[in-house]
Amino acid sequence: MHQKTDRFAKQPIESTIQTLQTNIDSGLSSDDVQSRQKKYGLNEILAPEEGVLKRFFKRFWGPIPWMIEIAAILSALADKWEDFTIILVMLLVNALLDFLQEHRALNALKVLKNTLEAQSMVLRDGVYQQVASKYLVPGDIIELKMGDLIPADVQLISGDYLLIDESALTGESLPVSKQATDVAYANTLVRQGQMLAVVLNTGAQTRFQSVVALITRAQHKETSHFQKMVIHIGHFLIALTLIMASIIVLVSLNRGDPLTEILQFVLVLSVASIPVALPAVLSVTMAVGAMNLAKRQAIVSKLTAIEELAGVDVFCSDKTGTLTQNRMQISEPIVAEGFDLFSLMQNALAASKRENNDPIELPLFEYAQQNLESTAFEFKQTHFTPFNPNEKFSTGTYHVDGNGEAQTFTAFKGAPQVIFKMCNLTPEGYAQMTQKVSTLAAQGYRTLAVARKGELQMELLGLLPFYDPPREDSQQTIEQMIGHGVQVKMITGDNLAIAEEIGRLLGLEGKGLQASKLTGGGGQTLLELAQVLTQAIYQNLDQEVTRVEASRFAQKVMEQVTHLYDTSVLDREFIYQHESAIVQLIEETEIFAEVIPEDKYKIVSTLQQGGHMVGMTGDGVNDAPALKKADCGIAVSGATDVARASADIILTQPGLSVINEAIVQSRETFKRMQTYATFRITETIRLILFITLAVVIFNFYPISAIMVILLALLNDLPILAIAYDNVRSNGTPVRWNMRRLLTLSTIIGISGVVSSFLLFYILEIQGLPQETIQSLIFLKLLIAGHFTLWILRSDGWFWERPFPSKYLFWSIVGTQIAGTLFAVYGIFIAPIGWEMAGWIWLYATVWMFINDAVKITAVKVLNRYQRTDLKGIRL
């Protein structure tokens, strides 16, 4: 029977083991695991998802569907059943397209996220093995260590301690220390320590269930800069449409037109002018972008990150594992006088644990295996305490046979400055070893000291220099990133000498800075300086004044200053100037050394305050706050669970080269979105402005309501195909510039209105019937509109590379042919014949060249006077 997690707190381990019917030494058997998975299910909390039917039928609820439905009702009331049928078809087609594309996008995202499964070290059948955390069951014995997200509710059973961050669950920022018999909860974070634990509850039975559900719902409500921009565009188009529609209604009523027909036409026109396909375009474009990134080993955990990455102009990169191989190698060990390499390495191994897979300990075992005899491993480790950031060393107690008797030693391995102070070094020896460490650090080595304690005293055995060589592709990748217009900054916890040495090898030879230099004083510092100066001046004016009297005088003066002057103004001004100086300092610095998590967060936050869009890479617990804060957080291959949970994009391939691919892909996706936005505004202006002016000035409806519906239907397919178009990646970071976007769209839209009125004038002087004129204008609007999409794909001439993708090309050509057949054979509209259709095609083609010339001229002018500023508009 299921028991709540807290009931196990402080319960004897033996009772818990008995209740869960497991074994500390061997764990569960495969048969036990299989039966418990059937009983308890997977260890995961599924967010509440909308059902398929609900997601489909909600397409018929909302302002835009309501307008279409009212138009259908009005058509039925006016006995226009043909219009009624086509309006319903339009409603169903839009709903179906939107639903299918969203469904595909959601499925694609699920597939991508399934590749990001967290792993746990589990004892089963007497062997420790890596298992996906979702397959854990109650009774599993698991190992927890620093950096792990606890995968289920557990009781701690052995080990020294764990320092656990429960802020995600309780909101308490301070970590909680826990020991054996304490319980720990799913999705809390191990800050320090290493212990074994037994799984108590999984999945929906954990205490974290409600929190995860809230997080999931919050993630669904996130809105990117792009989505906000499209919402603004939607508001702009709706406002423009409502104004023009109101004018049409007032003018038509004044002329005595039937109210039912007026309302039907206006509603249908509004539907065609407002971006009906907006949700589908967003879903498809984002999903296609995510799939393209996945092919390049970059998994998108949050779709909005695609747009964010396109605008990143500063990239902060962790050093270890990203710029370097994260495979520490031992250089030539330095053996202390009186000892040998065997003793040094044996004690280094004794203060380590192979099962931990610690990246700083695995090279020890590899080096010993390659350079020493197997007797180096012939000792029995009886106790092990892992490294923690407070003590800065690890220890291991072990037994070895010596002269027929077992000897007991405690081995120490850790930071040299700590180990040196614990050993019996002479002042000369201490200075000599410290100098060696400094020399090694200047050469880019990270050094560990090894010591041994027997019955009498602590003995220093020597030094182990480690180095983490740069990846072969790191320098080239950084050069490419700089070529993309992105400034690269290296952030590391290593000391400045090591950081600058690695930076030199990677081509980052700019300014280096210790993170502590980023912290400065406030306005109070100036007041204290003024008080000290006052005291010094008073003492110099009167040599007989004592220091105490001068201090009292200065304090009295400062009290008067505070009374007469609002020092808070000084403080605010100082802070403002200081923050400006910090922004400039961080912008000018390429290498940040000796950083802590708060420093990484501060660097990212300060750059954002300076108007930059910041990308951040990391792999550890200490990177998580900065990853979350960055505009686009990227967890590198092999990152900890908490780092991956905080990131927007997760890399499955080592190194930075994948990020360059992701930048290119995100900018291409941004370009497709930009094409859609520009086309949507242009088409609305072209259609609504032309029809309104025709009704008001010439008392003529240039197209009928049924033609408006057909235009909307035939426009949807090419719009959706934009997501698959071939585009050229921008060479610099890209951001939305609404002024430029609206200006260009308006110019092209007005050019389209001019061409429509010119055609209307030509047809009028030919004396053609009204229905024929409407059919000809319908065909022209369709062909020219799709040609407009063609020319808006790039800033150059439409025939220049890259050519349209086959999806976009055939969707444009196919819908143009379909519209031509409707007009030629009179399907739903008056027939015009092939000859007239040919003249319309020729007319629209000529205007395509004219509109393209107008576009290129407008782009040149806008580039000259309205260049997109990287610190510009951020919606």
Secondary structure, 3 states (H helix, E strand, C coil): CCCCHHHHCCCCHHHHHHHHCCCCCCCECHHHHHHHHHHHCCCCCCCCCCCHHHHHHHHHCCHHHHHHHHHHHHHHHCCCHHHHHHHHHHHHHHHHHHHHHHHHHHHHHHHHHHCCCCEEEEEECCEEEEEEHHHCCCCCEEEEECCCECCCEEEEEEEEEEEEECHHHHCCCCCEEECCCCEECCCCEEEEEEEEEEEEECHHHCCCHHHHHHHHHHHHCCCCHHHHHHHHHHHHHHHHHHHHHHHHHHHHHHCCCCHHHHHHHHHHHHHHHCCCCHHHHHHHHHHHHHHHHHHCCEEECCCCHHHHHHCCCEEEEEHHHHHECCCCEECCCEECCCCCHHHHHHHHHHCCCHHHCCCCCHHHHHHHHHHCCHHHHCCEEEEEECCCCCCCEEEEEEEEEECCEEEEEEEEEECHHHHHHHCCCCHHHHHHHHHHHHHHHHCCCEEEEEEEECCCCEEEEEEEEEECCECCCHHHHHHHHHHCCCEEEEECCCCHHHHHHHHHHHCCCCEEEEHHHHCCCCHHHHHHHHHHHHHHHHHHHCCCCCHHHHHHHHHHHHHHHHHHCCHHHHHHHHHHHHHHHHHHHHHHEEEEECCCHHHHHHHHHHHHHCCCCEEEEECCHHHHHHHHHCCEEEECCCCCHHHHHHCCEEECCCCCHHHHHHHHHHHHHHHHHHHHHHHHHHHHHHHHHHHHHHHHHHCCCCCCHHHHHHHHHHHHHHHHHHHHCCCCCCCCCCCCCHHHHHHHHHHHHHHHHHHHHHHHHHHHHCCCCHHHHHHHHHHHHHHHHHHHHHHCCCCCCCCCCCCCCHHHHHHHHHHHHHHHHHHHHCCCCCCCHHHHHHHHHHHHHHHHHHHHHHHHHHHHHHHHHCCCCCCCCCC
